[in-house]
Every structure is written in C-alpha cells, then in structure tokens.
Amino acid sequence: MSQPPLGADRLTTETAAGLPASVQRPAYDRTQLKPGILHLGDGAFHRCHQAEWTDDALAGEFGAWGIVGVNLRPPDLSNTLGAQSGLFCRELREDGAVTRRLVGAEVAHLSVLDDAYDPHRLSLIAALEAAADPAIRLITLTVTEKGYCHIPATGELDLAHPDVVYDIANPRRPRSVPGFILEALTLRLARGLPLPAIMSCDNVPDNGATLRRAVLGLAARVDAATAKRLTGVHFLNTMVDRIVPATEDRDIQRFARDTGIVDYGLVVGEPFRMWVIEDTHRCAMPAWAAVGALVVDDVRPYEILKMRVLNGIQSNVCQLGLLSDLEFMADVMGRETFEVFARRTILDEVVPGLPAVPGIDVAAYVEQSIRRLKNPDLRHGTLQISTDGSQKIRQRLLEPLRAAIAAGRPASGLLLGVAGWMCYAGGLHWRNAPIDIRDPKAAVTADIGRRLGHDPQAFVSEMLGLADIFGTDLAANAAVGRALGKLVGGLRAAPGVEVVAALLRAH
C-alpha cells in the first residue's frame, strides 16, 4: 500500500462523514442492507460497474441485495475493503473533470488464502458457506476470461487445466471458479435450499452459457446425479461495458490530498457505462433495469458489437502500440496513424459483418468508442489490455477475421492486429527489447518466439498451430499464413506505428 499524506484518515463508516460534500453518498440506509448477491472476483471493474449500478438500484428500490465480495485469488480483500467497512469510492474522469462517489452496496468480503497457508481450508469453507447461504439469490462474477478454465477456440471446459484436474479429484476443496460454483450448488442441494441464478459479467462469448458448460461439464466428471439435478440452474448471459484502468498509487495519493481520506479500495473509470442482461426466465435481481440496464431476450447482438468494435479496437492496436513503446491506450489512439487505422479497420472489415443491434446506431457507436479510447484522463495501459490476450483474441479479432474472409472482404487491418498479438506473445520486439508477456500461454508462445523469431513464416506457422487459440481453419489457409508472415516480418524490422503507416499508404 502507498503511504498516505500525513493527517489523512483511513476510509471507514465513521470517517466517511468527513468526505467533502462534493462526494456523492449512498441514497439509502446502509445499516439496513442485507446480503443477497455473492460476487466472485471483487476487483476494480466490478466495483466501478456492478457495485455502482447496485447502489443506484438500491436508492430507487431498496431490498436485500447487499453484495458479498469473494476473491478466490489475490488480492486479499481484508486489507482493503474489509478494513474500510466495505466502503470505497469511485472516480469518473473525462475532459479534465473528476466526479467522486461513495459506494455502499458491498456488505461483506472474503478472501480464500493461498494453499501455502494453513488457514486456506477455513477460508475456503467460509467462502463456500457464504455462497450456500439461502439469503444469496444471485451469484455474479468478474473473474477474467481465464477464470472459466475453458478452451478459448471452442468455449468448452478444458479438462486438462490443472485446476480442473485437481477439482475432479478433490471436489470438496475446489480451486477453480467452476469448481467453486459446483461445490456451492452441491451444498445447497444437500441442504434442500433453493438454487440461485448465476450471472457472468466477463468479456467471454456467451459468457453465461460458457460458464454453464464448464460447471455442468465438471459436475458430470464428479457426480453424474448431481449434474442432472443442476440442469435447471439459470446461467445468465450479459454484456458489460466501462473502461476501468488499474488503480495506481498516484490515484490514491491524489484522492487523499483532495479529500483528507485514504481509500485503498478506490476505483477509477470513465463516465460511460452500459449493461445488457439476457433474462428470459425473469430471475430475481436488483432494480438494475430501472436505472439504465437493458434486460433483453437475446444479448448476443450487443455482445458482438462491443467485443468486435470497442474491444476489437483495443486488441487490434494495443500490442502494436506496445511494440511502438507507447505505454497507455490514450497515447496510442492519440496518434493520428493509429486512429485512422482503427477507424478504417472497423468500418471496412468489421462493421459489414455485424448483426443488427436494436436501438444502436453502429456508426455513432464506432465514433463514440474511438473518443472513449482517446480519453487522456484514463491511464489504461497497453500492457494491461494485452494481458491474457490468448483468451481474448478469438472474439475480438479472429471471429471478425473469419467473417471477412468468408464474405471476401479485405482483412489486412485485422491481420496486422493478429500479427501484433503474435509478436507480443512471442516476445518479439523489433529492437529485441524484453517484453513482459502476461498470458496463461506465455511459456508456449515465448518458446516459439525464442526458437523461430528469426524466421517470420515459420514462427507464424507454429503459432497458428496452437489449435486451442486459433482453431484449425486459419492454419489451413495458406493466404492467411503468408500475409501474417509478411506482417510479422515488418514488425520485426520497425516499430508498430511505422508498419501501420505503411499499411495505410498501401491502401
């Protein structure tokens, strides 16, 4: 934790009264709030999105919808939110303006300690008991793409995943997210308790359905009878949207200087937010729809739009920006070369393959997305966006690439984005500078880079051979292989921004 300014108090229920009047407070009696939601993955995005939305819903229609935050992996919530009575603030930044709000929707926090610690068993039991509490009517999660333990190319449970292998052998002490959910549901079945709805809020295609396959697939391996009894559990698909960079020490320091209060749970984001929930069963949930969330029968068009446009731009240019030694997304999109490239790629190669999206002007959405990504007040790192790219590339770049190829549309911009990811994942910087590869496939991709980085065509061929990422169709497409080899060769010789500029000149 960073050191706060002298004289600043730690945020708690008692010290919150000392926050400046400009900081918005919860518009309900927090002392009367009871748990109703258990959230897995209580990180910055959840606190800046779902928790804020729940605060709004409680203000308009109060009910037992307090959030119990559970982290199955670090960080330990007890040192941040637990020590602050569950309170935290969120800042929204745009055009130099900062708006602050105290969020009160979280009522309890649990962290499952690492296996290396003796209390691990007790902390895991406490988290499972919280999930099995009949007061919990909804389990939500933001655990990032890799938390689903699935095969990105197919969306199916990865039975070779180490945590899945462990959970099959030790279902009462799960390590994986699917294993945790399965054990929580199993406990409720054994006690004759109603089963909660489960809502995924991660950027995973068909996220609820993907989670359902993972949980039921694991259940089938553990106990077929239990798997059969769980087929009626509702797994909800959603689309979530707000840019939330990782909170930095400088953010906490500035907040403390401005308010006199130290908030180690502080989150920072943009004003824009969107939430689309697919709920054909009308499951019990807070009054999110009354405060702006869209409840629809089919979330897929919204999901495809967001993943292929906003997230597509991010994944298409962030590695190219990183390979140009640009640290933040705003720095990348602030370069005219990258902005023109992003707009051209989306409008020419992606938009023609999008489904109709009810109530959305797609051209306006593209321009809005570019403006959001240019926001200089958000320090959204290119390395942060690049993290876990092997789990993201299918929905953001490969599916629109496949659609363009099938329709005979040009796809050079998408191919350059894929080449950029390959170079990042292979550790191939044009100056041979070290690259911090943050990806579950890093050991495999970095090894390919070490062995074949001097031969772009061979490098591309072996990368495309990673079927769990790329499937098998792209490896069989000779034209795709040749194009990627040429683009990787360009990125091995010059910064990404120069390769982008050359591509634009050629078109």
Secondary structure, 3 states (H helix, E strand, C coil): CCCCCCCCEECCCCHHHHCCCCCECCCCCHHHCCEEEEEECCCHHHHHCHHHHHHHHHHHCCCCCEEEEEECCCCCHHHCCHHHCCCEEEEEEECCEEEEEEECCEEEEEECCCCCCCCHHHHHHHHHHHHHCCCCCEEEECCCHHHHCECCCCCCECCCCHHHHHHHHCCCCCCCHHHHHHHHHHHHHHCCCCCCEEEECCCCCCHHHHHHHHHHHHHHHHCHHHHHHCCCCCEECEEEECCCCCCCHHHHHHHHHHHCEECCCCEEECCCCEEEEECCCCCCCCCCHHHCCEEECCCHHHHHHHHHCHHHHHHHHHHHHHCCCCCEHHHHHCCHHHHHHHHHHHHHHHHHHCCCCCCCCHHHHHHHHHHHHCCCCCCCEHHHHHCCHHHHHHHHHHHHHHHHHHHCCCCHHHHHHHHHHHHHHCCCCCCCCCCCCCCCCHHHHHHHHHHHCCCHHHHHHHHHCCHHHHCCCCCCCHHHHHHHHHHHHHHHHCCHHHHHHHHHHHC
